[in-house]
Amino acid sequence: MEQAAAFTQPASEIQDQITLVECPRDAMQGWPHPISTASKVEYLNALLRVGFDVLDFGSFVSAKAIPQLADTREVIPQLKMDGKTKLLAIIANIRGAEDALMFDEISFLGFPFSISETFQQRNTNKSIAASLLQVEEIQNRCVQQGKELVVYISMGFGNPYGDPYNADVAIAWVDKLARLGIRTIAMSDTVGLAQKDTIGYIFKELIPAFPDVQIGAHFHAAPDNWRMKLDTSFAAGCRRYDAAINGIGGCPMAEDELVGNLATESLLLWCREHKVATNIHPEAFQEAVAIAGKIFV
């Protein structure tokens, strides 16, 4: 397959490697047409064969808020785990964390922590201060049960609501979270506002300052700026990236026109061009792309 081969990196050319997080949950949560449980299981099992490091596969949040993912509990027992790709589930409160912690298959719990007060209220119906208390409690429970909490800094590169923002505010929140023992933090470009100078400054400041924390990027991107976002963040030291096949997704709680996720195809092409290794199996990836083409229509 020529298209599959385009994502294959010859071992002799490898110069670096990234952690790749595929986000079908982000793609599905705002999709306007119902996706059956059977279709989700087929798609997720196809993605598990691809070789992604982490699969952001589902969520334990209010079914009223995100009805598309209300069947996450039913999906999990049908997944064919191979021990290589780890599962991440999004949670927004302690109750959701308790639900997620019941499943041995789940390695990571992801919490969306917005540094925009407006968006935190919209997304979790709590203030930033109340959310920080929840993060501390969830972190303690994750440690007790051998799970890892991943915190997403929503609106990490700016927000459209007029809430106070500058890059140093984002960096200060990372410091507070790192002090709680959080070891994976993803800076999230929730509505696609990230600019080159802000991206470069944030990652250049964070990565050397927190050597024990994996600082990742969850970019929402358009066709005219995805290369800039990858070029700038990678040059500043970022080595963990979230993406979604076909660039589908966005946060339905933003109440704004959705800006799609960074497309996995674009990320893999970029890795090929820059001699960056991934663990992707090209043929399995193309099979997953074909299934996505049937689901997201």
Secondary structure by P-SEA (a helix, b strand, c coil): caaaaaacccccccccccbbbbbcccccccccccccaaaaaaaaaaaaacccccccccccccccccccccaaaaaaaaccccccbbbbbbbccaaaaaaaaccccccbbbbbccccaaaaaaaccccaaaaaaaaaaaaaaaaaacbbbbbbbcccccccccccccaaaaaaaaaaaaaacccbbbbccccccccaaaaaaaaaaccccccccbbbbbcccccccaaaaaaaaaaacccbbbbbcccccccccccccccccccaaaaaaaaaaacccccccaaaaaaaaaaaaaccc
